[in-house]
Protein backbone atom coordinates (compact mmCIF):
# COMPACT_ATOMS: atom_id res chain seq x y z
CA UNK A 1 0.00 0.00 0.00
CA UNK A 2 1.47 3.31 -1.08
CA UNK A 3 0.95 6.61 0.71
CA UNK A 4 0.63 10.18 -0.43
CA UNK A 5 -0.01 13.50 1.23
CA UNK A 6 -1.59 15.28 -1.73
CA UNK A 7 -4.58 14.05 -3.71
CA UNK A 8 -3.93 13.07 -7.33
CA UNK A 9 -6.82 15.35 -8.27
CA UNK A 10 -4.73 18.44 -7.50
CA UNK A 11 -2.47 17.83 -10.51
CA UNK A 12 -5.19 16.42 -12.77
CA UNK A 13 -6.29 18.59 -15.68
CA UNK A 14 -8.90 16.26 -17.18
CA UNK A 15 -11.34 14.64 -14.76
CA UNK A 16 -14.21 12.20 -14.97
CA UNK A 17 -16.64 12.55 -12.05
CA UNK A 18 -19.15 9.76 -11.49
CA UNK A 19 -22.07 10.56 -9.20
CA UNK A 20 -24.10 7.63 -7.91
CA UNK A 21 -27.86 7.41 -8.19
CA UNK A 22 -28.43 7.74 -4.43
CA UNK A 23 -26.60 11.09 -4.48
CA UNK A 24 -28.76 12.72 -7.15
CA UNK A 25 -32.18 11.10 -6.68
CA UNK A 26 -32.78 11.57 -2.95
CA UNK A 27 -32.69 7.79 -2.40
CA UNK A 28 -34.86 7.06 -5.42
CA UNK A 29 -37.46 9.77 -4.87
CA UNK A 30 -36.69 11.58 -8.13
CA UNK A 31 -34.10 14.21 -8.95
CA UNK A 32 -32.73 15.99 -5.90
CA UNK A 33 -32.33 19.46 -7.40
CA UNK A 34 -30.52 20.77 -4.35
CA UNK A 35 -27.88 18.07 -4.78
CA UNK A 36 -27.63 18.71 -8.53
CA UNK A 37 -27.08 22.43 -7.84
CA UNK A 38 -24.36 21.52 -5.36
CA UNK A 39 -22.50 19.26 -7.81
CA UNK A 40 -22.79 21.90 -10.51
CA UNK A 41 -21.41 24.60 -8.22
CA UNK A 42 -18.42 22.44 -7.30
CA UNK A 43 -17.66 21.54 -10.91
CA UNK A 44 -17.95 25.22 -11.83
CA UNK A 45 -15.15 25.91 -9.32
CA UNK A 46 -13.01 23.22 -10.94
CA UNK A 47 -13.67 24.91 -14.29
CA UNK A 48 -12.38 28.18 -12.87
CA UNK A 49 -9.15 26.35 -12.02
CA UNK A 50 -8.77 25.36 -15.67
CA UNK A 51 -9.78 21.73 -15.20
CA UNK A 52 -11.87 19.90 -17.78
CA UNK A 53 -14.66 17.77 -16.31
CA UNK A 54 -16.88 15.03 -17.75
CA UNK A 55 -19.78 14.15 -15.45
CA UNK A 56 -21.13 10.60 -15.46
CA UNK A 57 -24.46 10.78 -13.68
CA UNK A 58 -26.93 8.11 -12.73
CA UNK A 59 -30.54 8.85 -11.85
CA UNK A 60 -32.52 8.69 -15.08
CA UNK A 61 -34.52 5.56 -14.26
CA UNK A 62 -35.39 6.75 -10.74
CA UNK A 63 -36.58 10.11 -12.11
CA UNK A 64 -38.57 8.38 -14.85
CA UNK A 65 -40.36 6.18 -12.33
CA UNK A 66 -41.40 9.30 -10.40
CA UNK A 67 -42.50 11.17 -13.53
CA UNK A 68 -44.57 8.20 -14.67
CA UNK A 69 -46.22 7.92 -11.26
CA UNK A 70 -45.17 4.31 -10.72
CA UNK A 71 -45.17 3.18 -7.05
CA UNK A 72 -42.01 1.05 -7.39
CA UNK A 73 -39.16 0.19 -9.73
CA UNK A 74 -40.44 -2.15 -12.47
CA UNK A 75 -38.74 -5.40 -13.40
CA UNK A 76 -39.74 -5.64 -17.07
CA UNK A 77 -36.96 -4.52 -19.42
CA UNK A 78 -39.23 -2.44 -21.68
CA UNK A 79 -40.60 -0.58 -18.67
CA UNK A 80 -37.12 0.14 -17.34
CA UNK A 81 -36.11 1.42 -20.77
CA UNK A 82 -39.21 3.62 -20.92
CA UNK A 83 -38.46 5.01 -17.46
CA UNK A 84 -34.89 5.77 -18.55
CA UNK A 85 -36.12 7.65 -21.62
CA UNK A 86 -38.57 9.77 -19.61
CA UNK A 87 -36.20 10.31 -16.71
CA UNK A 88 -33.26 11.32 -18.89
CA UNK A 89 -35.23 14.45 -19.83
CA UNK A 90 -35.55 15.46 -16.18
CA UNK A 91 -31.94 14.63 -15.35
CA UNK A 92 -30.49 16.71 -18.17
CA UNK A 93 -32.97 19.53 -17.56
CA UNK A 94 -31.87 19.74 -13.91
CA UNK A 95 -28.17 19.88 -14.81
CA UNK A 96 -28.76 22.36 -17.65
CA UNK A 97 -30.52 24.79 -15.28
CA UNK A 98 -27.98 24.32 -12.49
CA UNK A 99 -24.89 24.83 -14.66
CA UNK A 100 -26.47 27.80 -16.46
CA UNK A 101 -26.37 29.69 -13.16
CA UNK A 102 -22.57 29.55 -13.48
CA UNK A 103 -22.52 30.43 -17.18
CA UNK A 104 -21.58 26.89 -18.18
CA UNK A 105 -23.11 24.98 -21.08
CA UNK A 106 -23.88 21.28 -20.78
CA UNK A 107 -24.25 18.51 -23.34
CA UNK A 108 -26.02 15.17 -23.16
CA UNK A 109 -23.94 12.18 -24.25
CA UNK A 110 -25.59 8.74 -24.13
CA UNK A 111 -23.25 5.79 -24.62
CA UNK A 112 -23.43 2.03 -24.57
CA UNK A 113 -20.48 -0.24 -23.93
CA UNK A 114 -20.73 -1.25 -27.58
CA UNK A 115 -20.02 2.34 -28.57
CA UNK A 116 -16.69 2.10 -26.79
CA UNK A 117 -15.85 -1.43 -27.92
CA UNK A 118 -16.31 -0.58 -31.60
CA UNK A 119 -13.24 1.39 -32.67
CA UNK A 120 -14.99 3.59 -35.22
CA UNK A 121 -17.68 4.64 -32.75
CA UNK A 122 -14.95 4.94 -30.09
CA UNK A 123 -13.08 7.48 -32.22
CA UNK A 124 -16.26 9.39 -32.99
CA UNK A 125 -17.24 9.56 -29.30
CA UNK A 126 -13.69 10.56 -28.36
CA UNK A 127 -13.65 13.35 -30.94
CA UNK A 128 -17.02 14.66 -29.77
CA UNK A 129 -16.03 14.70 -26.09
CA UNK A 130 -12.71 16.41 -26.83
CA UNK A 131 -14.50 19.08 -28.85
CA UNK A 132 -17.03 19.69 -26.08
CA UNK A 133 -14.29 19.96 -23.44
CA UNK A 134 -12.28 22.37 -25.57
CA UNK A 135 -15.42 24.50 -25.93
CA UNK A 136 -15.74 24.71 -22.16
CA UNK A 137 -18.85 22.52 -22.12
CA UNK A 138 -19.53 19.96 -19.37
CA UNK A 139 -20.63 16.69 -21.02
CA UNK A 140 -23.22 14.81 -18.94
CA UNK A 141 -22.69 11.14 -19.76
CA UNK A 142 -25.05 8.29 -18.98
CA UNK A 143 -25.48 4.80 -20.30
CA UNK A 144 -28.07 4.68 -23.05
CA UNK A 145 -30.47 2.54 -21.03
CA UNK A 146 -33.21 3.06 -23.63
CA UNK A 147 -31.49 0.79 -26.15
CA UNK A 148 -29.33 -1.62 -24.17
CA UNK A 149 -30.55 -5.21 -24.19
CA UNK A 150 -28.51 -6.60 -21.30
CA UNK A 151 -30.06 -6.47 -17.87
CA UNK A 152 -29.82 -2.97 -16.41
CA UNK A 153 -27.37 -3.40 -13.55
CA UNK A 154 -26.91 -1.14 -10.56
CA UNK A 155 -23.34 0.09 -10.38
CA UNK A 156 -22.86 -0.14 -14.13
CA UNK A 157 -22.03 3.55 -14.34
CA UNK A 158 -18.85 2.83 -12.39
CA UNK A 159 -17.68 0.83 -15.39
CA UNK A 160 -18.94 3.52 -17.75
CA UNK A 161 -16.95 6.11 -15.81
CA UNK A 162 -13.80 4.05 -16.27
CA UNK A 163 -14.47 3.56 -19.98
CA UNK A 164 -14.95 7.31 -20.41
CA UNK A 165 -11.69 7.89 -18.51
CA UNK A 166 -9.95 5.61 -21.01
CA UNK A 167 -11.75 7.30 -23.88
CA UNK A 168 -10.60 10.84 -23.10
CA UNK A 169 -7.34 9.78 -21.42
CA UNK A 170 -8.52 11.34 -18.18
CA UNK A 171 -5.98 12.01 -15.48
CA UNK A 172 -8.34 10.98 -12.68
CA UNK A 173 -11.65 9.22 -12.16
CA UNK A 174 -13.58 10.37 -9.10
CA UNK A 175 -16.30 7.93 -8.02
CA UNK A 176 -18.67 9.54 -5.55
CA UNK A 177 -20.81 7.17 -3.55
CA UNK A 178 -22.70 6.99 -0.27
CA UNK A 179 -19.75 5.21 1.39
CA UNK A 180 -16.57 6.85 2.66
CA UNK A 181 -14.29 4.59 0.63
CA UNK A 182 -12.84 1.09 0.70
CA UNK A 183 -12.32 -0.95 3.85
CA UNK A 184 -10.38 -4.18 4.36
CA UNK A 185 -13.66 -5.78 5.47
CA UNK A 186 -17.26 -4.75 6.04
CA UNK A 187 -17.04 -2.19 8.89
CA UNK A 188 -20.68 -2.79 9.77
CA UNK A 189 -19.96 -6.34 10.90
CA UNK A 190 -16.20 -6.37 11.50
CA UNK A 191 -14.86 -3.95 14.15
CA UNK A 192 -11.31 -4.68 12.98
CA UNK A 193 -11.98 -3.40 9.45
CA UNK A 194 -9.24 -1.02 8.32
CA UNK A 195 -9.92 1.96 6.08
CA UNK A 196 -7.76 1.94 2.96
CA UNK A 197 -6.67 5.46 2.09
CA UNK A 198 -4.07 4.64 -0.58
CA UNK A 199 -3.43 1.58 -2.72
CA UNK A 200 -2.44 0.54 -6.21
CA UNK A 201 -5.23 0.12 -8.74
CA UNK A 202 -5.44 -3.47 -9.94
CA UNK A 203 -4.07 -4.97 -6.73
CA UNK A 204 -5.80 -8.40 -6.50
CA UNK A 205 -6.11 -7.97 -2.74
CA UNK A 206 -8.50 -5.07 -3.31
CA UNK A 207 -10.90 -7.24 -5.27
CA UNK A 208 -10.83 -9.83 -2.52
CA UNK A 209 -11.62 -7.17 0.07
CA UNK A 210 -14.42 -5.62 -1.95
CA UNK A 211 -16.09 -8.73 -3.27
CA UNK A 212 -14.70 -11.68 -1.39
CA UNK A 213 -16.83 -14.42 0.12
CA UNK A 214 -19.16 -13.12 2.79
CA UNK A 215 -18.53 -9.48 1.99
CA UNK A 216 -21.67 -7.38 1.98
CA UNK A 217 -19.64 -4.44 0.69
CA UNK A 218 -19.55 -6.23 -2.65
CA UNK A 219 -23.31 -6.32 -2.84
CA UNK A 220 -23.28 -2.61 -2.08
CA UNK A 221 -21.39 -1.97 -5.27
CA UNK A 222 -17.81 -1.52 -4.00
CA UNK A 223 -16.51 -4.33 -6.21
CA UNK A 224 -17.64 -2.46 -9.33
CA UNK A 225 -15.68 0.57 -8.13
CA UNK A 226 -12.50 -1.43 -7.53
CA UNK A 227 -12.81 -3.00 -10.98
CA UNK A 228 -13.50 0.44 -12.49
CA UNK A 229 -10.26 1.73 -10.94
CA UNK A 230 -8.41 -1.21 -12.45
CA UNK A 231 -9.90 -0.43 -15.86
CA UNK A 232 -9.14 3.30 -15.61
CA UNK A 233 -5.53 2.44 -14.77
CA UNK A 234 -5.19 0.73 -18.15
CA UNK A 235 -4.83 4.19 -19.69
CA UNK A 236 -2.96 5.72 -16.77
CA UNK A 237 -5.93 7.21 -14.90
CA UNK A 238 -5.88 7.33 -11.10
CA UNK A 239 -9.13 6.75 -9.18
CA UNK A 240 -10.55 8.29 -6.02
CA UNK A 241 -13.52 6.60 -4.30
CA UNK A 242 -15.09 9.02 -1.85
CA UNK A 243 -18.33 9.90 -0.12
CA UNK A 244 -20.55 12.33 -1.98
CA UNK A 245 -21.87 13.43 1.41
CA UNK A 246 -18.51 15.03 2.27
CA UNK A 247 -19.00 18.81 2.12
CA UNK A 248 -17.44 20.39 -0.99
CA UNK A 249 -15.66 17.12 -1.73
CA UNK A 250 -14.65 17.90 -5.33
CA UNK A 251 -13.19 21.30 -4.50
CA UNK A 252 -11.29 19.90 -1.53
CA UNK A 253 -9.85 17.07 -3.63
CA UNK A 254 -8.79 19.60 -6.26
CA UNK A 255 -7.00 21.58 -3.56
CA UNK A 256 -5.00 18.46 -2.74
CA UNK A 257 -6.84 17.16 0.32
CA UNK A 258 -6.83 13.36 0.53
CA UNK A 259 -10.42 12.18 0.95
CA UNK A 260 -11.66 8.61 0.62
CA UNK A 261 -9.67 5.84 -1.05
CA UNK A 262 -7.09 6.73 -3.67
CA UNK A 263 -6.14 3.98 -6.12
CA UNK A 264 -3.16 5.00 -8.21
CA UNK A 265 -2.36 3.71 -11.68
CA UNK A 266 0.90 1.80 -11.86
CA UNK A 267 1.72 2.60 -15.47
CA UNK A 268 2.06 5.99 -17.13
CA UNK A 269 -0.44 6.79 -19.87
CA UNK A 270 1.87 6.19 -22.78
CA UNK A 271 3.00 2.78 -21.57
CA UNK A 272 -0.57 1.64 -21.04
CA UNK A 273 -1.63 2.81 -24.49
CA UNK A 274 1.39 1.19 -26.12
CA UNK A 275 0.55 -2.11 -24.46
CA UNK A 276 -3.07 -1.81 -25.60
CA UNK A 277 -2.22 -1.00 -29.21
CA UNK A 278 0.62 -3.47 -29.62
CA UNK A 279 -0.83 -6.45 -27.77
CA UNK A 280 -4.59 -6.41 -28.13
CA UNK A 281 -5.49 -5.06 -31.55
CA UNK A 282 -5.22 -6.81 -34.89
CA UNK A 283 -3.74 -4.91 -37.82
CA UNK A 284 -6.34 -4.46 -40.58
CA UNK A 285 -4.07 -2.96 -43.22
CA UNK A 286 -0.83 -1.09 -43.89
CA UNK A 287 0.31 2.30 -45.09
CA UNK A 288 3.73 2.72 -46.68
CA UNK A 289 5.65 5.83 -45.61
CA UNK A 290 8.44 7.82 -47.20
CA UNK A 291 11.68 8.35 -45.28
CA UNK A 292 10.59 11.78 -44.04
CA UNK A 293 7.43 10.40 -42.47
CA UNK A 294 9.33 7.56 -40.76
CA UNK A 295 11.72 10.13 -39.28
CA UNK A 296 8.81 12.33 -38.17
CA UNK A 297 7.27 9.41 -36.25
CA UNK A 298 10.41 7.93 -34.71
CA UNK A 299 12.67 10.91 -34.10
CA UNK A 300 10.37 13.92 -33.98
CA UNK A 301 7.48 12.15 -32.17
CA UNK A 302 4.91 13.56 -34.61
CA UNK A 303 1.51 12.38 -35.80
CA UNK A 304 1.26 10.71 -39.19
CA UNK A 305 0.08 13.05 -41.95
CA UNK A 306 -1.31 11.99 -45.31
CA UNK A 307 1.51 13.76 -47.18
CA UNK A 308 4.01 11.15 -45.96
CA UNK A 309 2.09 8.12 -47.28
CA UNK A 310 3.17 6.58 -50.60
CA UNK A 311 0.98 3.45 -50.73
CA UNK A 312 -2.05 1.86 -49.05
CA UNK A 313 -2.19 -1.91 -48.59
CA UNK A 314 -5.41 -3.74 -47.75
CA UNK A 315 -8.91 -2.55 -46.94
CA UNK A 316 -9.72 -0.95 -43.60
CA UNK A 317 -12.23 1.39 -41.99
CA UNK A 318 -11.87 4.53 -39.92
CA UNK A 319 -10.83 3.47 -36.41
CA UNK A 320 -9.10 0.25 -37.48
CA UNK A 321 -5.53 -0.51 -36.41
CA UNK A 322 -3.13 0.00 -39.31
CA UNK A 323 0.61 -0.70 -39.50
CA UNK A 324 3.02 1.95 -40.79
CA UNK A 325 5.81 0.43 -42.87
CA UNK A 326 8.79 1.90 -44.69
CA UNK A 327 9.74 1.42 -48.34
CA UNK A 328 11.42 -1.91 -47.43
CA UNK A 329 8.27 -3.22 -45.72
CA UNK A 330 9.60 -2.89 -42.15
CA UNK A 331 6.92 -1.92 -39.60
CA UNK A 332 7.84 1.14 -37.54
CA UNK A 333 4.54 1.89 -35.82
CA UNK A 334 0.87 1.07 -35.70
CA UNK A 335 -2.18 3.02 -34.63
CA UNK A 336 -5.85 3.86 -34.98
CA UNK A 337 -6.36 5.44 -38.38
CA UNK A 338 -8.75 8.34 -38.89
CA UNK A 339 -9.67 7.57 -42.51
CA UNK A 340 -10.78 4.48 -44.42
CA UNK A 341 -8.47 2.82 -46.94
CA UNK A 342 -10.48 4.30 -49.82
CA UNK A 343 -10.20 7.82 -48.42
CA UNK A 344 -6.54 7.32 -47.52
CA UNK A 345 -5.79 6.40 -51.13
CA UNK A 346 -7.44 9.64 -52.25
CA UNK A 347 -5.52 11.89 -49.86
CA UNK A 348 -2.11 10.14 -49.63
CA UNK A 349 0.76 12.37 -50.65
CA UNK A 350 -1.36 15.48 -50.09
CA UNK A 351 -0.99 18.18 -47.41
CA UNK A 352 -3.57 18.30 -44.64
CA UNK A 353 -5.14 21.53 -45.88
CA UNK A 354 -6.09 19.76 -49.14
CA UNK A 355 -8.09 16.96 -47.44
CA UNK A 356 -11.37 18.88 -47.35
CA UNK A 357 -11.15 19.62 -51.09
CA UNK A 358 -10.28 16.03 -51.93
CA UNK A 359 -12.93 14.37 -49.75
CA UNK A 360 -15.55 17.08 -49.42
CA UNK A 361 -14.91 17.38 -45.68
CA UNK A 362 -12.12 16.89 -43.15
CA UNK A 363 -12.75 15.07 -39.88
CA UNK A 364 -9.11 15.07 -38.77
CA UNK A 365 -5.92 16.78 -39.91
CA UNK A 366 -3.87 13.72 -39.00
CA UNK A 367 -4.05 10.31 -40.60
CA UNK A 368 -3.02 8.75 -37.27
CA UNK A 369 -2.82 11.01 -34.23
CA UNK A 370 0.23 10.64 -32.03
CA UNK A 371 -1.99 9.81 -29.03
CA UNK A 372 -3.40 6.80 -30.92
CA UNK A 373 -0.06 5.39 -32.05
CA UNK A 374 2.63 3.09 -30.70
CA UNK A 375 6.09 3.40 -32.23
CA UNK A 376 8.56 0.53 -32.43
CA UNK A 377 11.89 2.09 -31.57
CA UNK A 378 13.85 -1.16 -31.88
CA UNK A 379 13.90 -1.08 -35.66
N, C-alpha and C positions, 0 to 999 in steps of 0.2 A: 504494500500500500504506500503510495507516494503522498507527499504533503506539500502544500503550497499556502502562501499567506495572502495571495492576491487572486481573485477570481479570474478565470480565463476570459470572462465576458468583457473585462476592462480593455483588453487589447484586441477584441474582436470587432471587425468592421461590418461584417455581414452576418446577421443573426436570423435564425428560425426560432420563433416562439410558438410553442404548442400549448394551448389552453384547454384543459379538460372540460367535459360537459358539465360536471357538477359545479364548476366555477363560473359558468356563464348562464346556467339555466335555473339557478336557485333550487338546486336538487330536483330538477325535472319539472318544475312548475312554469316553464316557459322562460323566455329571455329575461335575464336579470339586467335591466338597463343601467342600473347603478354600477354593477360590476363591469359592464361593457364600457361605460364612460371612464372607469378607473383604468382599465387596460389601455384604452386609447390615449389617456392622458400620460401614462407612463411611456408608451411607445413614442408619443410626440416628443417627450424629453430626450429619448434616445436619438430621435431624428435630429434634434438640435445639436447633438454631439457629433453629428456626421455619420451615424451608424445607419446601415440599411437593414430593414426588418421585414421578414415575411411572417405573417401570422397564420398559423394552422389552428382553426377553431372548430370545436365540436359544437353541438347544440341544435342542429337543424331538425332532427327527428323529434326531440323533446318539444321544441317550439311548434312544430307541425301538429303534434298530438293535441296541444292546448288550443291552437287555432281551429282545429277540426272539432273540438268539443268532445274528444274521446276520453272516457274515464280512466283508461289505463293504456299502457304500451301494447300495441297489437303484436301478434306473432306471425301473421301471414306476411310473406315477402312483399306482395303487391301493396299491402296497406302500409308497410314500413317505407316502401319507396315513395308512395303518395305523401306520407307525412314528411319525408325528407324534402320533397319538391315544394310543398307548401311552407314548411319551416325555413327553408333556405332563404325565402323572400324576407321573412322577419329578421333572420340573423344578419343578413347583409344590410338591410335597412337600418338596423340598430347601430352597426359599425359605421355605416356611411354618415349618419347623423352625428355620432360621437366624434369621429375624426374631423368632420367639417368644422367643429368648434375650434379646432387647432389649425385650420387652414390646410389640412392634409386630405388628398384624394385617396380613395380606396378602389380596389378592383376585385371582382369575384373570379376566382380560378378554381374550377372543379376538375379534379383528376381522379383517375382510377389507377390501380397498380399496373394495369396493362399499358397505360399511357407512358409509364416510366420504364417498362420492360422493352417496349418497341423502340428501337433506336431513332427512327425517323420522328415519331411523336415526342420522344425524349428531347431531341434537338429543338423541335418546335416549341415545346413547353419551356425549355431552358432559355431560348431566345426571347420569348414573351416575358418571362419573369425578369430577365436582365434588363429589358427595355423599360418595364414598369419601375424597377428599382432606380434606374438611372434618371427616370422622370420624377423621382421623389414620391412615387405612389406606394402605398402599403397594400400588397396583394393579400387578400383574405382567401386562404386555401382550405378546401374541405374535400373529402372523398365524394365522388359523384354517386351518392347512394341511390339516386333515381334509376341508374342503369346497371349497377353491379348485380351479378347473379349469384355470387357467393353469399353465404349467410352474413348478415350485417353483424359484425363483432364489436363488442365494447373494447376500447383500448386500441382499435385499429389505427386511430389517428396518431398514435405514438410511432407506428411504423411509417405512416405517411410523412410525419415530420422528419424522420431520418432520411427517407427517400428524397424529400425536397432539399434537405441539407446536402445530400450528394449531388443533386441536380444543379444547385446554384453554387456549389463548392463553398458552403457556409463555414464560417470560422467556428461557430458554436450553435448547438441546439439546446434550447432551454425548454424543458418539459415541466410545466406547472400542473400540480395535482393537489389533491386534498390531504396528502401526506407530507411529512417534513423531509422525506428522503428515504434512503435505503438503510435498513438495519441488517445485522448479521442473522437475526431471527425475528419472529413476530413479537414485537414489544408488548402486545396486548396479553400474550400468554407466557412469555419468557422474560422474567425480570433481569436476566443476564444479557439480554440482547444489546449489542453494541451498535451505536450509530456510525455509519461509514461516511466520513466527510470527503475523503479523497481516495480514488482507486484508478486502476487502468481499465479503460473500456475494453471489453472482450475477455477479461479475466474469467475463466470458467468457474471460479469460486463464487463470483457474483451471481451467476445463473443458478447455482445450487442454493444460494441464500434466498434468492427471490422466488424461485419456483420449485424448490426441493420438496421431497415427500413431507407431507404434513404441514406445509407452509400455507397459512391463509393469506399471507401477503401476495402470493402468486395469484390467488383468485381475485384479489383486489386490483390487479393490473400492474403490479410492480415488475413482473417478468417481462411484459411487453416493453417497458421502459429500459430495462437492462439490455434487451435484445436490440432496441432502437439505438442505444448508445454504441453498441457493437457495430451496427450497420453504418451509423454516421461516421465512425472512426475509419471506415474503409476509404473515405475520401479526405481524411485528416481532420474531421470536425470533432471538437470536444463537446461533451454533454453535461448539462447541469440539471439535476432532478430536484425540484424545490417545491415548497408549499405556496400555492397561490393565495393563501390567507395571510402570508407575511406582508406587512405594510410596505408599499412601495418597492416590492421585491425586485422588479426589473431595473429600476434606477439604482438601487443599492448594489446589485450585481455589477452594473456597468461602472460604478465607482470603485469596484475592486473588492467589495465585501464578499467573503465566502459564506454562502447560504446554501443549505441543503447538501446534496451529494454531488461531487464533481468527478466525472469519469473522463479522464484524458485519453486522447488518441495517441497510440504508440508511434505511428508512422507520420511523417510529414505529408502534406497533400500530394506533392509530386510523386513521391515513392508509391503511395497508394494508387494513384491514377496509372502510373506505369505498370504496376502489377496487374491492374484490372485490364488495361488495353493489351498487354503482351500475353497474358495467361488465359484470359477467359473469352476472348472474342475471336471469331473465325474471320480470316481475310476473305472478302468477297471479290476483290479485283486488285489491279495494280496500276500505278501511274509511273511513267518513266520520267526522270528529271534530268535537266542539264546540269553541268558541273557547278554553275552558279547557284542553283537552287539547293543542291546537296550541301554546299558550303554554308548557305544561309540557314539551313536547318541545324547542321552539326556544330558549326563554329560560331554563328551569330545568334543562335537560339531564336530564330524567326518562325513565323507561321509560313505555311506553304501557299504561294500565290499561283494563279493559273499561268502566268507568264513563264514560269520555270518548267512547265510540263511539256514534254515532246511527244508522248504517246500514251494512250489509254488501253489497258489490257483487261478484257472481261467485261461483264455487265453487272452494274451495281446501282443501288438506290441511294438517295440522300440519307445520311445517317449510318450507312454501312461502314465497316472497317476495311480500309484499303491500305495496301503496302506501297511504300515509296521506294522505287529502285533506281539505280543509276544506269548509265548507258551499257554497262557490262552485266546488268541483271542482278546486282547485289542489293539486298534490301538494307536501307539505312534507317527507316522509320515506318511507323504505321499509325493510323489515326482515324477518327470519325470524319468522313468527308461531307462537305456541305452541298455538293451537287451530284446529280446522277451521272452515270457514265456517258449518257447521250449528251447532257449539257456540258460535261467536262470536255468532251471532244469538240464541242462548238466554241468553247472559250479558251482552250489550251493555247499557250503561246501569246495570249493577249493580256494587256495590262488590266488591272482591276476596274479602272474607270470605264472600260469598254464593255463590261459584262452586261450592264443594263441594255445597251444598244443591241448586243448580240442575242440576248435571251428575252428581251422585252421587260425584264425586271431584274433586280439584284437583291437576293436575300442576305448574302454575306460577301464581304470583300475578299475573304480568304477562302481558299479551296479546303484547307484543313487548318483550323485555328491551333495555335501553339498549346492552348490549354487542353485540347482533345488529341494530343499526339504523344507518342513515346518514341524517343530517338535511341537507336542502337549505336552507342559510342565505341563499341569494340571493333567495328569494321572500318 
